[in-house]
């Protein structure tokens, strides 16, 4: 069973590639291109910048009690009252939508969060609260 000349040439090329790859690997090992372990270490300073010098151990004056491992509490900021108009209201089903006057976004509201005299077209003020399906208008009041 004879091997065709094309197959012999392919096998010869594969062997040559393996030998070249092995030589390159040996050259890299001999030159030490990876460097030492100390050259690969990086440090982070107190400002979060990566540096090559280790931190000064004298500067560490932290108390364990001062380190907070949590999400900081949100300050109770003044709630922003928004203005809009009632775009749609169905008193039988007990819900509607308010269109914000600036952004033109529509917000869902439930009848439990609005005055009894509300109807379509009323100008209202409201606050937003996250609901299960998005932002909802709450504390709705009619503007006179």
C-alpha positions in Angstrom: 0.0 0.0 0.0 1.7 3.2 -1.2 1.1 6.6 0.2 0.5 9.3 -2.4 3.0 12.1 -2.8 0.5 14.7 -1.6 -0.1 12.8 1.7 3.7 12.5 2.2 4.1 16.2 1.7 1.3 17.0 4.2 2.8 14.7 6.8 6.2 16.3 6.3 4.7 19.8 6.8 3.0 18.7 10.0 6.2 17.3 11.4 8.1 20.5 10.4 5.4 22.7 12.1 5.6 20.7 15.3 9.4 21.0 15.4 9.2 24.8 14.8 6.7 25.1 17.6 8.9 23.1 20.0 11.9 25.3 19.1 9.9 28.5 19.8 8.8 27.1 23.1 12.3 26.3 24.1 13.5 29.8 23.2 10.8 31.3 25.3 11.7 29.2 28.3 15.4 30.1 27.8 14.7 33.8 27.6 12.4 33.8 30.6 9.9 36.1 28.9 7.3 35.4 31.7 9.5 37.1 34.3 9.6 36.4 38.0 6.7 36.2 40.3 7.5 39.5 42.0 7.4 41.2 38.6 3.9 40.0 38.0 2.4 41.3 41.3 0.4 44.5 41.2 -0.9 46.4 44.2 -3.9 48.8 44.6 -3.3 52.0 46.5 -5.9 53.8 48.7 -7.3 55.6 45.7 -7.9 52.4 43.8 -5.1 52.9 41.3 -3.0 49.9 40.3 0.7 50.4 41.3 3.8 48.3 41.3 5.0 49.3 44.9 3.5 47.6 47.9 1.4 49.7 50.3 3.0 51.3 53.3 2.1 49.3 56.4 2.4 52.3 58.6 -0.6 54.1 57.0 -3.0 51.4 58.1 -4.9 52.9 61.0 -8.3 51.4 60.4 -10.6 50.2 63.2 -12.7 47.2 62.5 -15.8 49.0 63.7 -15.4 51.7 61.1 -15.5 49.3 58.2 -19.1 49.0 56.8 -19.8 45.9 54.8 -23.3 46.8 53.5 -25.2 49.1 51.3 -25.3 52.6 52.8 -28.8 53.6 54.0 -30.5 56.0 51.7 -31.3 59.3 53.3 -35.0 60.1 53.3 -34.7 62.8 50.7 -37.6 65.1 49.9 -40.0 63.2 47.6 -40.4 64.9 44.3 -44.0 65.7 43.5 -44.8 65.5 39.8 -47.5 67.0 37.8 -49.6 65.5 35.1 -53.1 64.8 33.8 -55.4 61.8 34.0 -55.2 60.3 30.5 -57.5 57.3 31.1 -59.7 56.3 34.1 -62.2 53.4 34.4 -64.1 53.7 37.7 -65.8 50.3 37.2 -62.5 48.5 37.1 -60.8 50.9 39.6 -57.6 51.9 37.7 -56.3 54.5 35.3 -53.2 56.1 33.8 -51.7 59.5 34.5 -49.5 61.2 31.8 -46.6 63.1 33.2 -46.6 66.7 31.9 -42.9 66.9 31.3 -41.7 63.5 30.2 -45.0 62.3 28.7 -44.6 58.9 30.4 -47.8 57.2 31.5 -48.0 55.8 35.1 -50.6 53.4 36.4 -52.7 54.3 39.4 -55.2 52.4 41.4 -58.5 53.9 42.7 -57.3 53.4 46.3 -54.6 56.0 45.8 -56.8 58.8 44.3 -59.6 61.0 45.5 -63.2 59.9 44.8 -63.9 62.9 42.5 -61.2 62.1 39.9 -62.0 61.8 36.2 -60.3 61.9 32.8 -58.7 65.2 32.0 -58.1 66.3 35.6 -54.7 68.0 36.3 -53.1 66.2 39.2 -50.0 66.0 41.3 -48.5 62.6 42.3 -45.5 60.7 43.6 -44.0 57.6 42.1 -43.6 54.2 43.8 -42.2 51.0 42.4 -44.8 48.4 41.9 -44.7 44.7 40.7 -44.9 45.7 37.0 -43.2 49.1 37.1 -43.6 52.6 38.5 -47.1 53.5 39.9 -48.6 56.9 40.8 -49.4 57.2 44.4 -50.6 60.1 46.7 -52.5 61.5 43.8 -54.2 64.9 44.4 -56.3 67.0 42.1 -54.9 70.5 41.2 -57.5 73.2 41.2 
